[in-house]
Amino acid sequence: MSLSTNTKRVASGSRSSASDPSEARWPPLAYWVKVAAVVVAEILLLLAVSLVLAVGMDPLVVWLAERVGISRGRVVVVLGAAFAALVVLFAVLVVPAAIRQLGSLSNDLPTYLSRVQAQGGWAGNFLQRTQGIAKAQAFLQGLPGRLGSSFGTVLGIAGRVGTAVLGVATVFVLTGYFMVALPRLRERAMVLVRPDVRERAEPVIELALVRIGGYVTGNFITSGICALAVMIGLIALRVPFAIPLGIWAGFADLIPLVGSYAGAIPAIVIALFVSPMTGLLTAMFFIAYQQFENYVLVPRVMKNAVHLSFAAVIVSTLIGGTLAGFAGALLALPVAATIKVLVIEIWLKDRVSEGDALARKNLRDIQRRERA
């Protein structure tokens, strides 16, 4: 009896041990739940970005449709074709120049470093003490071999690039769809609201859309001006790679607060390779432009956009960037502006109608600051 029992235990143990490797090859259920959650979150993020861009482009679509006298669908097709033409023009004019300039960077970097070391100072002493020139040459010479031998690295880079391209293409298509269907989507959204609150909800939604549209439009305008100004400034200072650095500065300028610093650092570093004076002049140029953008350009362009305090901008950007990276930082201020509209129009005004003196005082302060 015991022998048969032991035999059964051994057999069952051998079967379980034999099945362990196959079970180990499959991740647990929690892994698949996390993967599904990440996929759903990325899809929702793409939808949110597309909808915000469509809302931001809606005033232009309405203006062109009324001005030219064509339907929204045709306006969207024309805008999509213009955007595609700009992308092709960018690829033809900028990408080859950027590749050539990046290639010359790898060739000229030792020369730049040698010049910095010959000029002395703290930078030259640091390069001499750390043997920075020799290390840079060894790194650049061994880089093609390391990239070629690491097939997994190449696949990883290709996968990231492919994912980014697919994400941009998805946003492009969804934005076009939302631009065409935005009036119908507004009507469908109002159907979801109860009839007794529909009359009040409609102006609230309209105000939130106006705030989002104003922010998106203004952000695109200021970023385009930033890119053009940086290109001209770097060309005047004879800083290499002016075109890609200007494009990067304009792209980074889309991020509130920290975007200007992210756009300036690469240009300043490359300018320091030319000469310490060029690096200093480049840093002064970015400081001067940032003052112009903060105190002249943004107040004019964003005059009636989000109406958020400095603290609200910081907190919203930090939360959005932490949760969803670059896209989250872009969506942070429109979301915060929408929440502010909902709080004021739904909660604060209800308190005022109930006779709350403190709520009335706060509402007056908010309205006075927005009119200023």
C-alpha positions in Angstrom: 0.0 0.0 0.0 2.7 2.4 1.0 4.8 1.3 -2.0 2.0 2.1 -4.5 1.4 5.4 -2.7 5.0 6.4 -3.0 5.1 5.3 -6.6 2.1 7.5 -7.4 3.8 10.4 -5.6 7.0 10.0 -7.5 5.1 9.8 -10.8 3.0 12.8 -10.0 6.1 14.7 -8.9 7.9 13.8 -12.1 4.9 15.0 -14.2 4.8 18.3 -12.3 8.5 18.8 -12.7 8.2 17.9 -16.4 5.5 20.5 -16.8 7.3 23.2 -14.9 9.5 24.3 -17.8 6.5 24.7 -20.1 4.7 26.6 -17.4 7.7 28.8 -16.8 7.7 29.9 -20.4 4.3 31.5 -20.1 4.1 34.7 -18.0 1.5 34.8 -15.2 -1.9 36.3 -15.6 -0.9 39.5 -13.8 1.7 40.2 -16.6 -1.0 40.0 -19.3 -3.3 42.2 -17.3 -0.5 44.8 -17.1 0.1 44.6 -20.8 -3.6 45.0 -21.6 -3.7 48.0 -19.2 -0.7 49.6 -20.9 -2.1 49.1 -24.4 -5.5 50.6 -23.4 -3.8 53.5 -21.7 -1.7 54.2 -24.9 -4.8 54.0 -27.1 -6.7 56.4 -24.8 -3.7 58.7 -24.8 -3.6 58.8 -28.6 -7.3 59.5 -28.7 -6.9 62.4 -26.2 -4.0 63.9 -28.2 -6.0 63.7 -31.4 -9.1 65.2 -29.9 -7.2 68.1 -28.4 -5.4 68.8 -31.7 -8.8 68.6 -33.6 -10.3 71.1 -31.1 -7.3 73.4 -31.5 -7.6 73.3 -35.3 -11.4 73.8 -35.3 -11.3 77.6 -35.5 -9.1 77.5 -38.5 -11.4 74.9 -40.2 -14.5 77.0 -39.5 -12.8 80.1 -40.8 -11.6 78.4 -44.0 -15.0 76.8 -44.6 -16.8 80.1 -44.3 -14.1 82.1 -46.2 -13.7 79.7 -49.2 -17.3 78.4 -49.1 -16.5 74.6 -49.0 -17.5 71.8 -46.7 -15.5 70.8 -43.5 -14.5 67.6 -45.1 -12.8 69.3 -48.1 -11.1 71.8 -45.7 -9.7 68.9 -43.7 -8.5 67.2 -46.9 -6.7 70.4 -47.9 -5.1 70.9 -44.5 -4.1 67.2 -44.5 -2.5 67.6 -47.9 -0.7 70.7 -46.8 0.6 69.0 -43.7 1.8 66.0 -45.8 3.5 68.4 -48.2 5.3 70.1 -45.3 6.4 66.7 -44.0 7.8 65.7 -47.4 9.5 69.1 -47.7 11.0 68.6 -44.3 12.2 65.2 -45.2 13.8 66.4 -48.5 15.4 69.6 -47.2 16.1 69.1 -43.5 16.8 65.4 -43.0 19.7 65.1 -45.5 21.2 68.3 -44.1 20.8 67.0 -40.6 22.4 63.7 -41.4 25.3 65.5 -43.1 25.8 67.8 -40.1 25.5 64.9 -37.6 28.1 63.0 -39.7 30.4 66.0 -39.7 29.9 66.2 -35.9 31.5 62.8 -35.5 34.3 63.8 -37.8 34.9 67.2 -36.3 34.3 66.4 -32.6 38.0 65.6 -31.9 39.0 68.9 -33.6 36.5 70.8 -31.5 37.8 69.1 -28.3 41.4 69.8 -29.2 40.6 73.4 -29.8 38.9 73.6 -26.4 41.9 71.9 -24.7 44.4 74.2 -26.4 42.5 77.3 -25.1 43.0 76.1 -21.6 40.6 77.1 -18.8 38.6 74.7 -16.7 37.2 72.9 -19.8 40.7 72.4 -21.4 42.2 71.3 -18.1 39.3 68.9 -17.6 39.8 67.3 -21.1 43.6 67.0 -20.5 43.1 65.5 -17.0 40.5 63.0 -18.1 42.0 62.3 -21.6 38.7 63.2 -23.1 39.9 63.6 -26.7 41.3 60.0 -26.8 38.2 58.6 -25.2 36.0 60.5 -27.6 38.0 59.2 -30.6 37.9 55.6 -29.3 34.2 55.8 -28.8 33.5 57.2 -32.3 35.7 54.7 -34.0 34.1 51.7 -32.2 30.5 52.9 -32.5 29.8 51.4 -35.9 31.2 48.1 -34.9 29.2 48.0 -31.7 26.0 48.9 -33.5 26.6 46.3 -36.2 27.5 43.5 -33.8 24.5 44.2 -31.5 21.6 43.0 -33.6 19.3 43.3 -30.6 20.2 47.0 -30.2 19.5 47.6 -33.9 16.1 45.9 -33.6 15.3 47.8 -30.5 16.0 51.1 -32.1 14.1 50.1 -35.2 11.2 49.0 -33.0 11.1 52.3 -31.2 11.3 54.3 -34.4 8.5 52.2 -35.9 6.3 52.6 -32.9 6.8 56.4 -32.9 6.0 56.6 -36.6 2.9 54.4 -36.1 1.8 56.6 -33.2 2.3 59.8 -35.3 0.4 58.3 -38.2 -2.4 57.2 -35.9 -2.7 60.7 -34.4 -2.7 62.2 -37.9 -5.6 60.0 -39.1 -7.6 60.4 -35.8 -7.1 64.1 -35.8 -8.5 64.3 -39.4 -11.5 62.3 -38.4 -12.2 64.3 -35.3 -11.9 67.6 -37.3 -14.5 66.4 -39.7 -16.9 65.0 -37.1 -16.4 67.6 -34.3 -19.9 69.3 -34.7 -21.6 65.9 -34.8 -19.5 64.8 -31.7 -20.7 67.8 -29.8 -24.3 67.0 -30.6 -23.8 63.4 -29.5 -22.1 64.6 -26.3 -25.1 66.8 -25.5 -27.5 63.8 -26.0 -25.7 62.0 -23.2 -26.6 64.9 -20.8 -30.0 64.9 -19.1 -32.5 67.4 -20.6 -32.9 69.3 -17.4 -29.2 70.2 -17.3 -28.5 70.4 -21.0 -29.1 74.1 -21.3 -26.5 74.8 -18.7 -24.0 72.2 -19.8 -23.8 73.4 -23.4 -22.1 76.8 -22.7 -19.8 75.1 -20.2 -18.6 72.6 -22.8 -18.3 75.4 -25.4 -16.1 77.4 -23.0 -13.9 74.4 -22.3 -13.4 73.8 -26.0 -12.6 77.5 -26.5 -9.9 77.3 -23.8 -8.4 74.1 -25.3 -8.5 75.5 -28.8 -6.9 78.7 -27.8 -4.1 76.9 -26.0 -3.3 74.5 -28.8 -3.3 77.2 -31.4 -1.2 79.6 -29.4 1.3 76.8 -28.5 1.8 75.9 -32.2 2.3 79.6 -33.0 4.9 80.2 -30.3 6.7 77.0 -31.1 6.9 77.8 -34.8 8.3 81.3 -34.0 10.8 79.7 -31.6 12.1 77.3 -34.2 12.5 80.0 -36.8 14.2 82.4 -34.3 16.6 79.8 -33.1 17.6 78.8 -36.6 18.3 82.4 -37.6 20.1 83.1 -34.3 22.4 80.0 -34.6 23.1 80.7 -38.2 24.1 84.3 -37.3 26.4 83.0 -34.5 27.8 80.3 -36.9 26.8 77.4 -34.7 26.9 74.1 -36.5 23.7 72.1 -37.0 21.5 75.2 -36.9 18.6 73.6 -38.8 18.1 70.5 -36.7 18.8 72.4 -33.5 16.2 75.0 -34.4 13.7 72.3 -35.1 14.5 70.6 -31.8 14.1 73.9 -30.0 10.7 74.5 -31.5 9.6 70.9 -30.8 10.8 71.1 -27.2 9.0 74.5 -26.8 5.7 72.7 -27.0 6.3 71.5 -23.4 5.4 74.1 -20.8 8.2 75.6 -18.5 11.0 73.0 -19.1 10.7 72.8 -22.8 12.8 76.0 -23.4 15.7 74.6 -21.4 15.5 71.2 -23.1 15.7 73.0 -26.5 18.6 75.3 -25.4 21.0 72.8 -23.8 22.1 70.9 -27.0 22.7 74.1 -28.9 24.8 75.6 -26.1 26.8 72.4 -25.7 27.6 72.3 -29.5 28.4 76.1 -29.5 30.9 75.5 -26.7 32.7 73.1 -29.0 33.2 76.0 -31.4 34.6 78.3 -28.8 33.8 79.4 -25.2 32.8 82.8 -26.5 30.4 81.2 -29.0 28.9 79.1 -26.2 28.5 82.2 -24.0 26.8 84.2 -26.8 24.5 81.3 -27.6 23.5 81.0 -24.0 22.8 84.8 -23.9 20.7 84.5 -27.1 18.5 81.8 -25.6 18.1 83.8 -22.3 17.1 86.9 -24.3 14.7 85.0 -26.5 13.2 83.3 -23.5 12.5 86.7 -21.9 10.9 87.9 -25.1 8.8 84.8 -25.4 7.7 84.8 -21.7 6.9 88.5 -21.4 6.0 89.7 -25.0 5.0 86.8 -27.2 3.2 84.4 -24.9 1.0 87.0 -23.2 -0.2 88.3 -26.6 -0.7 84.9 -28.2 -2.2 83.2 -25.1 -4.2 86.2 -23.9 -7.5 84.3 -23.6 -6.3 80.8 -23.6 -6.0 78.8 -20.3 -6.1 81.4 -17.5 -4.0 79.3 -15.1 -1.8 80.4 -12.3 2.0 79.8 -12.3 1.6 77.2 -9.6 -1.2 75.4 -11.5 1.0 75.3 -14.6 3.9 73.7 -12.7 1.8 71.1 -10.9 -0.2 70.2 -14.0 2.9 69.8 -16.1 4.7 67.7 -13.5 1.7 65.4 -13.1 1.1 65.0 -16.8 4.8 64.4 -17.6 5.1 61.9 -14.8 2.1 59.9 -15.8 2.3 60.0 -19.6 5.7 61.5 -20.6 5.8 64.0 -23.5 2.2 63.5 -24.5 1.1 63.9 -20.9 3.0 67.2 -20.6 1.3 68.5 -23.7 -2.1 67.5 -22.5 -1.6 68.8 -18.9 -2.6 72.4 -19.4 -5.7 71.8 -21.6 -6.9 69.2 -19.0 -6.2 71.6 -16.2 -8.0 74.4 -18.0 -11.0 72.2 -18.6 -11.1 71.2 -14.9 -11.0 74.9 -13.9 -13.9 75.7 -16.2 -16.0 72.8 -14.8 -15.2 73.8 -11.2 -16.1 77.5 -11.7 -19.2 77.0 -13.9 -20.7 74.0 -12.1 -19.5 74.1 -8.4 -18.5 77.7 -7.6 -21.4 79.4 -9.3 -23.8 77.0 -7.6 -22.3 78.1 -4.3 -22.8 81.8 -5.3 -26.4 81.2 -6.2 -26.9 79.7 -2.7 -25.7 82.9 -1.1 -22.2 81.9 -0.2 -20.3 85.2 0.4 -16.8 83.6 0.3 -17.6 81.8 -3.0 -18.9 85.2 -4.5 -15.6 86.9 -3.4 -13.5 84.1 -5.0 -15.5 84.2 -8.2 -15.1 88.0 -8.5 -11.3 87.6 -8.0 -11.1 84.9 -10.7 -13.1 87.0 -13.1 -11.0 90.1 -12.4 -7.8 88.2 -13.0 -9.1 86.7 -16.3 -10.1 90.2 -17.6 -6.7 91.7 -16.7 
